[in-house]
Amino acid sequence: MIVQVLQHAPFEGIGNIASWLDGHGATVRCTRLFAEARFPPPGSADLVIAMGGPMSVHDEARFAWLRAEKDFLRQAIDHGALVLGVCLGAQLLAEALGAQVYPNPVKEIGWFAADAAQCTQGAFCFPAQFMAFHWHGETFDLPHGAVRLARTSVCENQAFQVGRGLIGLQFHLEVTDESVRQMLDHGTDEIAQGGAFVQRLEAIRAPAPGTYANVERLMHRVLDYLLAGTAAT
């Protein structure tokens, strides 16, 4: 299995996804868009993973590669690749598929529970309620034909699925203690601005025992589901 990672910031890597990829013997290739913007042929990967980042999908004037990345995602989908988008990656997927991305009424930064949407036959089913790490100020409409998978009280579209092989996650399930620390190191100013759904640094740094293990299991379940879709098609 060849996996293409699209990384938008040096401090937002794949986290606990790495252990899943190792366990499946994947060949991992990474396009580090903060350093270079050369994309591989769109049909060269079995799985594309678009990670998060502090920029907006609309920042094309500042980050010219955003337009090329959206084109790459569309072409990868057309070539039948499995696709996972995380946070910014989910917003890029939504826009690449024709949906609107816009500011959420409030920022969500920290550990907050998400609720599963009604489970649709054949779609990925989250637990009825689960903890996830959030860091976003924008949200998106569902693309045409998408199924909503999860929501929070202040963000209706937290996860979506299109077909059997594409999932977008507004929240972060890939995080580890180290990856959260790196995000905090680069985002303390945003947290200092505060907000009703912006947790204090102390709460973010010390989630309930077992939280990281739980999000890792759930992240790996999502990836298992995507991979199983190759056998179902």
C-alpha positions in Angstrom: 0.0 0.0 0.0 1.4 3.4 -1.0 0.3 6.3 1.2 0.7 9.9 0.2 0.7 12.4 3.1 0.0 16.1 2.5 1.5 18.0 5.4 0.8 21.7 5.7 2.8 22.7 8.7 5.9 21.2 10.4 4.1 20.9 13.7 1.0 19.0 12.3 2.2 15.6 11.4 0.4 12.3 11.2 0.8 11.4 15.0 -0.6 8.1 15.9 -1.5 7.3 12.3 2.2 6.4 11.9 1.8 3.2 14.0 -1.1 2.1 11.9 0.9 2.6 8.7 3.8 0.7 10.2 1.5 -2.2 11.1 0.2 -2.4 7.6 3.6 -2.3 5.9 2.8 0.9 4.1 5.2 2.8 1.9 4.7 6.4 3.0 5.5 9.4 0.9 5.1 12.9 2.3 4.6 16.2 0.4 5.7 18.9 2.9 3.9 21.9 1.5 5.5 24.3 3.9 8.8 23.5 2.1 7.9 22.5 -1.4 4.7 22.2 -3.5 5.4 19.4 -5.9 2.7 16.8 -6.1 3.1 13.2 -7.3 0.9 11.8 -10.1 -2.6 11.6 -8.8 -2.9 7.9 -9.5 0.3 7.0 -7.7 -1.1 6.4 -4.2 -3.6 4.0 -2.7 -4.4 6.3 0.2 -4.1 10.1 0.5 -4.0 11.7 3.9 -4.4 15.5 4.0 -3.4 16.8 7.4 -4.3 20.0 9.3 -2.7 23.4 9.3 -3.2 27.0 10.6 -4.1 28.5 7.2 -7.5 28.8 5.6 -8.6 27.0 2.4 -9.2 30.5 1.1 -5.6 31.7 1.6 -4.6 31.0 -2.0 -3.0 34.4 -2.5 -0.6 33.7 0.4 -0.2 29.9 -0.2 -0.4 29.4 -4.0 -0.1 25.6 -3.5 -3.7 25.5 -2.1 -5.2 25.7 -5.5 -2.9 22.9 -6.8 -3.7 20.8 -3.8 -7.4 21.0 -4.3 -6.9 19.9 -7.9 -4.7 17.1 -6.8 -7.3 15.9 -4.3 -10.0 15.9 -7.0 -7.8 13.9 -9.4 -6.8 11.4 -6.6 -10.5 10.8 -6.0 -11.2 10.4 -9.7 -8.3 7.8 -9.8 -10.0 5.8 -7.1 -7.7 6.6 -4.2 -8.9 6.3 -0.6 -8.8 9.8 1.0 -8.7 10.9 4.6 -8.8 14.6 5.5 -8.1 16.0 9.0 -9.1 19.5 10.1 -7.8 21.7 7.3 -7.6 18.5 5.2 -11.3 17.9 5.7 -12.1 21.5 4.7 -9.9 21.2 1.6 -11.8 18.0 0.7 -15.2 19.7 1.2 -14.2 22.6 -1.1 -12.6 20.3 -3.7 -16.0 18.5 -3.8 -17.9 21.8 -4.3 -19.0 22.6 -0.8 -18.6 26.0 0.9 -16.0 26.6 3.7 -16.6 29.6 6.0 -16.1 30.8 9.6 -17.7 28.8 12.3 -19.8 30.9 14.8 -17.1 30.1 17.5 -13.6 28.7 17.6 -13.2 25.2 19.1 -9.8 24.6 20.7 -9.3 21.8 23.2 -10.8 18.5 24.2 -14.5 18.4 23.6 -17.0 15.6 23.2 -18.5 15.0 19.8 -21.8 13.1 19.1 -22.3 10.6 16.4 -24.9 11.3 13.7 -27.5 8.7 13.1 -25.6 5.7 11.7 -26.3 5.1 8.0 -26.1 1.6 6.6 -22.6 1.1 5.1 -21.2 4.3 6.6 -18.6 4.5 9.3 -20.3 4.6 12.7 -18.7 6.6 15.6 -19.5 5.8 19.2 -22.6 7.7 20.4 -20.4 10.2 22.1 -16.6 10.4 22.1 -13.8 12.7 23.0 -11.7 14.4 20.3 -9.2 17.2 20.1 -10.4 20.3 18.3 -8.5 23.3 16.8 -10.5 25.1 14.2 -12.2 28.4 13.5 -13.9 27.5 10.2 -16.4 24.9 9.1 -18.0 23.6 5.9 -21.2 22.5 4.3 -21.5 18.9 3.4 -20.5 18.1 -0.1 -23.1 16.7 -2.5 -23.8 13.1 -1.7 -22.0 13.2 1.7 -23.2 11.6 4.9 -22.7 13.4 8.2 -20.9 11.3 10.7 -20.5 13.5 13.7 -21.4 16.9 15.2 -20.8 19.0 18.3 -23.1 21.5 19.9 -21.4 24.4 18.1 -20.4 22.8 14.8 -22.9 20.7 12.9 -20.5 19.1 10.4 -17.6 17.6 12.4 -17.1 14.6 10.1 -18.5 13.4 6.8 -18.1 10.5 4.3 -18.6 10.3 0.6 -19.0 6.9 -0.9 -17.0 4.1 0.7 -13.5 5.6 0.4 -13.5 9.2 1.5 -13.7 10.6 5.1 -13.2 14.1 6.4 -12.7 14.8 10.1 -12.9 18.3 11.3 -11.5 17.2 14.7 -8.2 15.5 15.4 -8.0 11.8 16.4 -4.4 11.5 15.3 -3.0 13.5 18.2 -0.4 12.3 20.7 0.9 14.1 23.7 3.9 15.2 21.7 1.9 16.5 18.7 -0.5 18.4 21.0 2.5 20.0 22.7 3.9 21.1 19.3 0.5 22.6 18.3 0.4 24.5 21.6 3.9 25.8 21.1 2.8 27.4 17.8 -0.7 28.5 18.9 -0.5 30.0 22.4 -1.5 33.4 21.1 -4.7 32.1 19.7 -5.5 30.3 23.0 -4.7 33.5 24.9 -7.5 35.3 23.0 -9.9 33.0 24.7 -13.5 32.1 23.9 -16.4 30.1 25.1 -15.0 26.9 23.5 -11.3 27.6 23.9 -9.9 25.6 26.8 -7.1 26.8 29.1 -3.6 25.5 28.4 -3.7 23.4 31.6 -6.8 21.5 30.5 -5.5 20.9 27.0 -2.2 19.6 28.4 -3.8 17.2 30.9 -6.8 15.4 29.4 -8.4 12.6 31.4 -6.4 9.4 31.7 -6.7 7.1 28.8 -7.8 9.9 26.4 -4.8 9.5 24.0 -5.3 5.7 23.9 -9.0 6.1 23.1 -8.5 8.6 20.2 -5.7 6.3 18.8 -8.1 3.3 18.8 -10.8 5.4 17.1 -8.4 6.8 14.5 -7.2 3.3 13.7 -10.8 2.2 13.4 -11.4 4.9 10.8 -8.4 3.8 8.8 -9.4 0.1 9.1 -12.8 1.1 7.7 -11.2 2.9 4.7 -8.9 0.1 3.9 -11.7 -2.5 4.1 -13.5 -0.4 1.4 -10.9 -1.6 -1.1 -12.2 -5.1 -0.7 -15.8 -4.0 -0.8 -15.5 -2.3 -4.2 
